[in-house]
Structures are given as C-alpha cells and as structure tokens.
Amino acid sequence: KNAVGIDLEAAANEAVDLYAGSNERYGDYVGRARDENEDRVNVQLAALGRHQDNQLQTLDGIRQRHLLAGRRSLALATEGRIAKLKEGVNIRRSRIESGREVRAQSDLICIGIIEVI
C-alpha cells in the first residue's frame, strides 16, 4: 500500500483487467461494425447489379428495334448509351467497394484509480 492506503499491485492488476475487457468489447464492436458494413455493401452491389441488368435489357431491346427498323445511327447511339451505363455502373461499383473497408484504431487514452470517500 502507498501513503494514501491504495494497494498499488491490486490497482495495477485491476487496471490490466479493465484494459483487457475494454479491448475485448471494442473488438466485438468493430467486428459488428464490419459485419454490418459488409452487409450494406453487398446489398448495394446487388441492387446496382439488378439496376444494370434491367437497364441493359431495356437498352438492348431499344437497340434491336432500331436495327430492325433500319435506323442504324439510332442503334449506334443506343450502343453509346449502353457503354456509358456500363462505365457509370463500374465507377459506382468501385465507390461502393471502397466503402467496404472499416478502419478502426484502438488507442489507450487513460487508466486511473479514483478513491471514492
């Protein structure tokens, strides 16, 4: 014990236990955040894929109708729209994928003993 009656060894052991417990809880929290983020990214990517598929199907139908009607220039313009759609979806997919990573950092700020009187 020190001059104010605190068992320093017991206090140090308690601080280590508290620190270990808080690290475990923080790890659990980060794990849940990663899981939730992963789910969100997967949902967004699935929705984006469905959107692209639907748009491509529509645009391909338009392109086919233009070709059947002999409007080659309009079919080519529709092919340009298809290319632009694919490019936009790829950009959006990259942005969504970049949000997949959860950055977490655990820093010890302070551990102390408070005597309550």
Secondary structure, 3 states (H helix, E strand, C coil): CCCCCCCHHHHHHHHHHHHHHHHHHHHHHHHHHHHHHHHHHHHHHHHHHHHHHHHHHHHHHHHHHHHHCCCHHHHHHHHHHHHHHHHHHHHHHHHHHHCCCCCCCCCCCCCCCCCCC
